[in-house]
Amino acid sequence: MLRHAIAPSRRYTKASHDVVRHPRLTSDAKILLLYVQGLPDELADMPLGEHARKLGITGRAYQKAKELLVVNGFLHERREQGVRGLWATAQLLSNVSLTPAEAAAVRQGGASEVSVCPGAREPAVGQPDVGEPAVGGPAGRVVGGQLPVDEEREKNSPHPPSEAKPGTMQEGSKQEGEPEPEAPLPPHVAEGERVLLSLRHACRELYLGVKEARALAALAAEWLRRGVTAAQLRRVLTSELPDGGVRSAVGFLRYRLVHKLPEEPQPEAYAPKPTAAAMIPCAGPGDEHLFRPLRDEELCGPCGRAEARRFWLRQRELAEEQPDPLPWRERFAVVNGPRTEPC
């Protein structure tokens, strides 16, 4: 392959071979990095998304390029609170790969304290490239100060931390130390927190944040411990809302959880098992036999049914022996008495 290259005398950007030949950066990520590297100082405060929009890198392509820059240590983001209490995202884009500790040192203005291999790294974009001249005459480029990208990094770790001074690493770990993982919540408390966070789907006025739901989770867990299901608890908290709306979701839910708490379930009374009655002799005719009474009966089942059959047979015989009832006309005459002739 033939090559023809003319070194520009003006309007050019110095590009490191580590960036141009980086195997894990896409073309969009490299172009975006080189574009921001060559910007003047007055345009360095613009967010990275606006620069990408000018280059036509939008949507998923921008998200992918930004993700690769973050993973490989070229882009560092940090949430900071301003003087008036407003939060903003501070972005640091460097043409060399930096660890979080080195990026924190650059933000504090201590870039000179960061451990950098000679001849391998240049100042970060947006930082003044001013320094004292080196002592002695010019010398050639130091070879072997930094290993190639594929050799100094393992396959399973896209961006392992590089070696730095012990003091710098300790300061960076203190400044950007991650919070300790929280202990797992009890089952009832975790279920109550999920119910409180799901209220936003039923009523927009009952929208709770994570910390607010965590503060009320113990009260909701008490409902679940007393036998109330999650669906019943959700229905109680979202029904019969005030006509004027809910002013404070936290205060409204706390009041309802405290004042509508159901009673403590009473323990079930111990019911003794029924004991079987003793066997007694049957009072019916026939051979003597025993049975187990249920109440206070004296006849067993077959003898009791036979006795009932005989009783109703006697009642029917008595009913048949009775004379037929008088017709209604005769009964009427008996009631009214004998009929008298008028005078």
LUMRO-758837 format. One record per residue (C-alpha): residue in one letter; x, y, z. Coordinates in steps of 0.02 Angstrom, whole numbers, plus 50000, padded with zeros to 5 digits. Example, Ala and Ser with C-alpha at 12.3 -4.5 7.8 and 13.67 -1.06 7.14 Angstrom:
// LUMRO-758837
A506154977550390;S506844994750357;
// end
This chain:
// LUMRO-758837
M500005000050000;L500665017149952;R500505031750071;H500545050550040;A500495061950191;I500915080650208;A501225086950384;P500055101950414;S500845118150474;R499255124850558;R497495119650610;Y497975102150664;T497745091050818;K499045079850894;A498375062150900;S499205048551003;H499445031550924;D498665024051080;V497035032651032;V497085030350843;R497565011950854;H496525007751007;P495694990950969;R494184993651083;L493665011151030;T492485013350884;S492755026250749;D491415037550824;A492285037050994;K493985041150918;I493295055450810;L492355062750959;L493915061751069;L495045069950938;Y493735083250900;V493585088651082;Q495485087951102;G495715101250968;L494395113451034;P494895130551103;D494745134051288;E493145144551271;L492195129351201;A492825116851329;D491365120051448;M490055113251328;P489385095851368;L490015081151268;G488295077851194;E488275094851104;H489955091451024;A489345074450967;R487775082350893;K488845094150789;L489775079050720;G488155070050680;I488405056850815;T486715055150899;G485585042050974;R486265024651004;A487915028550915;Y488285042451040;Q487805031551188;K488955017651126;A490415029451096;K490195037451268;E490105020351352;L491725014851270;L492605030851322;V492045028351503;V492515009951509;N494245012851438;G494625027551555;F494575042051431;L492975049851500;H492585052751684;E490945059851750;R490545066051924;R488995073752003;E489395090052092;Q488325102452189;G488525120752148;V488495136052259;R486595137852250;G486305119452287;L485975114152107;W486735097852048;A487725096751887;T488755083551798;A490605087751776;Q491435078851630;L493305076051610;L493875070051438;S495705065351421;N496715059451272;V497545046651386;S496775033151494;L496615038951675;T496115029651831;P494805037251949;A496185042552068;E497145051251928;A495555059651866;A495185066152041;A496955073352051;V496705082051882;R495085089951942;Q495955096852096;G497325104451990;G498655091952042;A498995084251874;S500865085551905;E500705073252050;V499915059751943;S501055045351900;V501285046051710;C502555036351608;P503805047951521;G503345051951342;A501745041751349;R500415054351408;E499955072151365;P498985084951468;A497105082251477;V495955092251363;G495445108551444;Q497005109751555;P498345122851516;D499855115351429;V501105126251517;G502645119751606;E504445123451641;P505685118851504;A506645102951529;V508455103851582;G509715098551451;G509675096651264;P508335088251161;A508275069451168;G507395056151070;R505735048251117;V505825035951259;V505365018751193;G504615005451305;G503935017151439;Q502155010851412;L501644993651351;P500404991851208;V498574991651253;D498344972951225;E499864968151328;E499604978851482;R497764974251505;E496994957551535;K495604950851424;N494314949951563;S494644967451631;P494314981551506;H495124994851616;P496154988951767;P496905002751875;S498685007551832;E500035009451962;A500135026252049;K500965033952200;P500335027152367;G499815044452428;T498855048252270;M497915031652274;Q497425034152456;E496745051552422;G495775045652270;S495025031052366;K494455042752505;Q493675055152385;E492765042752274;G492485028652396;E490895019052363;P489605017352505;E489555000952597;P488194988952538;E486634989352643;A486074974152741;P484604964452666;L482904969152735;P481764956752824;P480454948652711;H478964958452781;V479894975052772;A480464971852593;E478694967052542;G477994982752625;E479254993652534;R478754985852367;V476914989252404;L477275007552447;L478305010152288;S476915002352183;L475615015052240;R476225027252107;H475435016151974;A473725016752058;C473735035252107;R474985048152047;E474745058452205;L475485044152311;Y477175044552224;L478565040252349;G480435040552332;V481545026152385;K482065034352549;E480265039252589;A479645021552557;R481065014552662;A480535025752808;L478725019252801;A479165001152763;A479144996152948;L477345002352969;A476784992952812;A477694977352872;E476644977653032;W475064976352925;L475774961452831;R476294953252994;R474494954453056;G473834944252910;V473414957952782;T473914953452605;A474864965152490;A473324967752379;Q472234972152529;L473534984452596;R473664992852425;R471764994352416;V471665002052591;L472995015052552;T472275020352382;S470395020552422;E469365035252486;L470665048752453;P470285066752507;D469225077052388;G470495091052384;G471925079352340;V473405073152439;R474595087152490;S475965076152562;A476055057952511;V477225053652656;G476125061752788;F474505054652718;L475165036852707;R475965037652881;Y474315043652957;R473315030052870;L474555016252914;V474535021153098;H472675024853125;K471935010953018;L473064997253083;P472014981453110;E471924972553275;E473224960153328;P472634942753277;Q472064933153430;P472824915953456;E471604901953422;A470884894153578;Y471394876353606;A469924864853574;P470104847953657;K469824833153546;P468144824653576;T468274808253667;A467284793153612;A465854787853726;A465884771153813;M464944756353741;I463224753453819;P461934739453794;C460484743153678;A458734743753758;G457874737053602;P457144719753575;G458154705053517;D459824698453573;E460854709353686;H462084720053589;L463164735353625;F463284752153536;R464184768853560;P462924782953591;L463174800253517;R462104809553643;D460954801553772;E459994789153665;E459614771653729;L459314762953563;C460574759053430;G460314764753252;P459364749753180;C458284747753335;G457894766453339;R457314766253157;A456234750853188;E455444759153341;A455084774953241;R454264764653103;R453124755853229;F452644772453308;W452064780053144;L451104764253100;R450124765953262;Q449804784253226;R449094779953055;E447954766353128;L447274778753254;A446964791453118;E446014778553013;E444884774153160;Q444294792053177;P442614795953091;D442614806152935;P442484824952965;L440784833152940;P440494842852781;W440654861352795;R438794864552783;E438434853552935;R439864861353033;F439154878452990;A437434873153051;V438144866753213;V439034883053244;N437504893953205;G436274883053301;P434514877753250;R433634888453122;T432074897753191;E430574903153091;P430144921653092;C428554926953187;
// end
